[in-house]
Every structure is written in structure tokens, then in C-alpha cells.
């Protein structure tokens, strides 16, 4: 059977390498949850798997068995299931070698190219960095809708709307105003949505008052109420009462829609 394997060497001890390997959140992904005999991993809605720890010898080896797996981009949902993933640790002169092997990951798999690239990065770069420098480069944990809404509220109460844009908006965010709005229209993409906001702010000559309600979360959306008393060119002084609806996906805001 052809297996995928890669390795690297570090000056750390075998025991230090062993402990780093077991710190899965530190090098693979922060989206890891412990189970009774292993852990579950997820990356957005693209990849999910369950690992059972079948061997763990300090300073020598760590072995997982894939008990469940899902790739959104692969038709054969049995790929990976039953594979064994090994980390073999050995002393080579004055260095420690870590050899990673996924037994069963073969070029016949539809996921092979993507998996080969991903494992090479996670193992030889992120795990290597965790062992060598104490800091890996795992996939960050994505904020929940509630967490995004809470952070949104913190910034909105300070009227930090462009900070909301920079921190919480996705690259492909869309911004939708009513079709008959005299103030703003439709924009798509981070740069265009920011430009839309900047253009509107430049037209405001006076802010007489503003209030944003606490968010209400439901599913992958949250909504806030907002009232603005402003003088804006060319309309003069106006009061805008609106509902602002946001959709969150993968821990980022992907759409905003305004009702007024």
C-alpha cells in the first residue's frame, strides 16, 4: 500500500516533540473538540473528521485511527475512513526526527493533492514551528454568530463602524439598501462596501444623535435597530430609523441589509 509520508528534524528532545504533537489545537486547528477516546476536527463546511487515539508512547509515537470523515469536494465519502495516522519520533544524532505517515492516503484518492499539500504545511511548517519555537500556525477558531454579534455591539456602541468593517466583514461581503433609498445602494466586496460607507460619511455634515440597540441573534443572522439624527447632503437634517440585518458565515459577516 502506498502511503503519504513526510518528516522533519528539530533540536528539541523526543519528549518535547511528543507533547507538541499531542497539542493538536496548537498546530493543526483550534476547531478541535475532545471526545472520550480522541477528538473531532472541523474546517468550515469543507472538512470534518473524527480521530481515535490508538497509541501514545511518550517520546516514541502517537497514532490515530480515522473513524469518520467528510470532504465537501469529494464524492466518495469513505475516503480517509479507516486510515491510520502515525507520528514516529526518533533520535537521529543530536536531533529529533518526526516522521508523519497517513497509511491509506494514496494518489487514487480524489482528495490526495489537497491532502498532500495541507499535511505538508501543517506538519513541516506549523508542527515544526510549534516544536521549534513554541508557536504553531493552526487554523484559527471561527467566531460563533453570538460572538460576532457581541463584538459588533462593542464597536457599534463606540460608533466604530469602519473598525467593524475591518475586523468582522468577509472579503466577499455584500451590502444592500432598499432599492428606492435616497441615501445608499448596493455594493459587493470588501473594498466596494467600505467605499460605500465612506462616501456616505463624507456627506454627513453634522451628527445630532445616534443610538444602536443590542443585537438579537437567530440562526446565522443577527439584527440591530439603529436611529440616526443627521444632517446629510443634499437632504438636510433627517432622522433615519432602521433595522440592520447581518448574516454570519465562517465567523465573518457576509451580508448586511438595511430596512428603513
Order of alpha helices (4+ residues) and beta strands (2+ residues): beta-alpha-alpha-beta-beta-beta-beta-beta-beta-alpha-alpha-alpha-alpha-beta-beta-alpha-beta-beta-beta-beta-beta
